[in-house]
Amino acid sequence: HQFAENLSRLKKEHGLKNHQIAELLNVQTRTVAYYMSGETKPDIEKLIRLATYFHLSIDELVGYVQEDKVWNDLSLKQWLLSLNLRSEEEIAKIKILVDTVETLYPN
């Protein structure tokens, strides 16, 4: 139901109504309600439209999170914990750094 939760959150954040999302996807308004309740899921074409509209990847839209290889390294986690990072901002900065290194130096 992660997609349903994400769509509901995005709708609220962007101040959209069901009928506006329905127009974007060329579906009936009740279909959007079904998406948000988790009763049904959109096909790939509609996922692409939504992801493009909200400037997200499809993975982000549907709630798929691929765990990073480096981020899963236990010794790295222990080291990060030893830094006593106090804020989410500090942790996010370290995560961006790790992601960048993984991108530049893939295995």
CYANA upper distance limits for C-alpha pairs under 8 A (distance plus 0.5 A):
  1 HIS  CA      5 GLU  CA      6.85
  1 HIS  CA     38 GLY  CA      6.13
  2 GLN  CA      6 ASN  CA      6.55
  2 GLN  CA     62 VAL  CA      6.62
  2 GLN  CA     63 GLY  CA      5.93
  3 PHE  CA      7 LEU  CA      6.52
  3 PHE  CA     36 MET  CA      8.27
  3 PHE  CA     38 GLY  CA      8.18
  3 PHE  CA     61 LEU  CA      6.74
  3 PHE  CA     62 VAL  CA      4.79
  3 PHE  CA     63 GLY  CA      6.53
  4 ALA  CA      8 SER  CA      6.69
  4 ALA  CA     35 TYR  CA      6.33
  4 ALA  CA     36 MET  CA      4.80
  4 ALA  CA     37 SER  CA      6.54
  4 ALA  CA     38 GLY  CA      5.78
  5 GLU  CA      9 ARG  CA      6.65
  5 GLU  CA     36 MET  CA      7.21
  6 ASN  CA     10 LEU  CA      6.54
  6 ASN  CA     61 LEU  CA      6.95
  6 ASN  CA     62 VAL  CA      7.69
  6 ASN  CA     63 GLY  CA      7.86
  7 LEU  CA     11 LYS  CA      6.49
  7 LEU  CA     35 TYR  CA      8.38
  7 LEU  CA     36 MET  CA      6.76
  7 LEU  CA     61 LEU  CA      7.99
  8 SER  CA     12 LYS  CA      6.79
  8 SER  CA     36 MET  CA      6.34
  9 ARG  CA     13 GLU  CA      6.58
 10 LEU  CA     14 HIS  CA      6.51
 10 LEU  CA     54 PHE  CA      8.19
 11 LYS  CA     15 GLY  CA      6.47
 11 LYS  CA     16 LEU  CA      5.52
 11 LYS  CA     17 LYS  CA      7.49
 11 LYS  CA     18 ASN  CA      8.47
 12 LYS  CA     16 LEU  CA      6.81
 16 LEU  CA     20 GLN  CA      6.83
 16 LEU  CA     21 ILE  CA      7.66
 17 LYS  CA     21 ILE  CA      7.23
 18 ASN  CA     22 ALA  CA      6.60
 18 ASN  CA     29 THR  CA      6.32
 18 ASN  CA     32 VAL  CA      6.60
 18 ASN  CA     33 ALA  CA      7.50
 19 HIS  CA     23 GLU  CA      6.65
 19 HIS  CA     28 GLN  CA      8.18
 19 HIS  CA     29 THR  CA      5.59
 19 HIS  CA     32 VAL  CA      8.42
 20 GLN  CA     24 LEU  CA      6.86
 21 ILE  CA     25 LEU  CA      6.77
 21 ILE  CA     29 THR  CA      8.32
 21 ILE  CA     32 VAL  CA      7.50
 22 ALA  CA     26 ASN  CA      6.16
 22 ALA  CA     27 VAL  CA      5.46
 22 ALA  CA     28 GLN  CA      6.19
 22 ALA  CA     29 THR  CA      5.69
 22 ALA  CA     31 THR  CA      7.99
 22 ALA  CA     32 VAL  CA      6.58
 23 GLU  CA     27 VAL  CA      7.04
 23 GLU  CA     28 GLN  CA      8.35
 24 LEU  CA     49 ARG  CA      8.08
 25 LEU  CA     46 LYS  CA      6.39
 25 LEU  CA     49 ARG  CA      7.44
 25 LEU  CA     50 LEU  CA      8.23
 27 VAL  CA     31 THR  CA      6.91
 27 VAL  CA     32 VAL  CA      8.05
 28 GLN  CA     32 VAL  CA      7.56
 29 THR  CA     33 ALA  CA      7.20
 30 ARG  CA     34 TYR  CA      6.78
 31 THR  CA     35 TYR  CA      6.80
 32 VAL  CA     36 MET  CA      6.80
 33 ALA  CA     37 SER  CA      6.67
 34 TYR  CA     38 GLY  CA      6.58
 34 TYR  CA     39 GLU  CA      5.59
 34 TYR  CA     40 THR  CA      6.17
 34 TYR  CA     41 LYS  CA      8.30
 35 TYR  CA     39 GLU  CA      6.69
 35 TYR  CA     40 THR  CA      5.81
 35 TYR  CA     41 LYS  CA      5.94
 35 TYR  CA     42 PRO  CA      7.52
 42 PRO  CA     46 LYS  CA      6.24
 42 PRO  CA     47 LEU  CA      6.75
 43 ASP  CA     47 LEU  CA      6.82
 44 ILE  CA     48 ILE  CA      6.63
 45 GLU  CA     49 ARG  CA      6.90
 46 LYS  CA     50 LEU  CA      6.67
 47 LEU  CA     51 ALA  CA      6.48
 47 LEU  CA     58 ILE  CA      7.03
 47 LEU  CA     61 LEU  CA      8.37
 48 ILE  CA     52 THR  CA      6.50
 48 ILE  CA     58 ILE  CA      7.17
 49 ARG  CA     53 TYR  CA      6.55
 50 LEU  CA     54 PHE  CA      6.59
 50 LEU  CA     61 LEU  CA      8.47
 51 ALA  CA     55 HIS  CA      6.22
 51 ALA  CA     56 LEU  CA      5.29
 51 ALA  CA     57 SER  CA      6.15
 51 ALA  CA     58 ILE  CA      6.08
 51 ALA  CA     61 LEU  CA      6.79
 52 THR  CA     56 LEU  CA      6.84
 52 THR  CA     57 SER  CA      8.14
 56 LEU  CA     60 GLU  CA      6.58
 56 LEU  CA     61 LEU  CA      6.86
 57 SER  CA     61 LEU  CA      6.77
 58 ILE  CA     62 VAL  CA      6.66
 59 ASP  CA     63 GLY  CA      6.44
 59 ASP  CA     64 TYR  CA      5.39
 59 ASP  CA     65 VAL  CA      7.45
 60 GLU  CA     64 TYR  CA      6.54
 60 GLU  CA     65 VAL  CA      7.75
 67 GLU  CA     71 TRP  CA      7.66
 67 GLU  CA     72 ASN  CA      7.49
 68 ASP  CA     72 ASN  CA      6.71
 68 ASP  CA     99 ASP  CA      8.40
 69 LYS  CA     73 ASP  CA      7.27
 70 VAL  CA     76 LEU  CA      8.10
 70 VAL  CA     98 VAL  CA      7.81
 70 VAL  CA    102 GLU  CA      7.92
 71 TRP  CA     76 LEU  CA      7.56
 71 TRP  CA     77 LYS  CA      7.62
 71 TRP  CA     95 LYS  CA      8.42
 71 TRP  CA     98 VAL  CA      7.93
 72 ASN  CA     76 LEU  CA      8.24
 72 ASN  CA     77 LYS  CA      7.79
 73 ASP  CA     77 LYS  CA      6.89
 74 LEU  CA     78 GLN  CA      6.70
 75 SER  CA     79 TRP  CA      6.63
 76 LEU  CA     80 LEU  CA      6.63
 77 LYS  CA     81 LEU  CA      6.66
 78 GLN  CA     82 SER  CA      6.72
 79 TRP  CA     83 LEU  CA      7.12
 80 LEU  CA     84 ASN  CA      7.84
 80 LEU  CA     85 LEU  CA      7.94
 81 LEU  CA     85 LEU  CA      7.47
 85 LEU  CA     90 GLU  CA      6.73
 85 LEU  CA     91 ILE  CA      7.00
 86 ARG  CA     90 GLU  CA      7.63
 86 ARG  CA     91 ILE  CA      8.49
 87 SER  CA     91 ILE  CA      7.08
 88 GLU  CA     92 ALA  CA      6.49
 89 GLU  CA     93 LYS  CA      6.70
 90 GLU  CA     94 ILE  CA      6.95
 91 ILE  CA     95 LYS  CA      6.71
 92 ALA  CA     96 ILE  CA      6.70
 93 LYS  CA     97 LEU  CA      6.79
 94 ILE  CA     98 VAL  CA      6.72
 95 LYS  CA     99 ASP  CA      6.59
 96 ILE  CA    100 THR  CA      6.58
 97 LEU  CA    101 VAL  CA      6.77
 98 VAL  CA    102 GLU  CA      6.68
 99 ASP  CA    103 THR  CA      6.69
100 THR  CA    104 LEU  CA      6.71
101 VAL  CA    105 TYR  CA      6.39
102 GLU  CA    106 PRO  CA      5.83
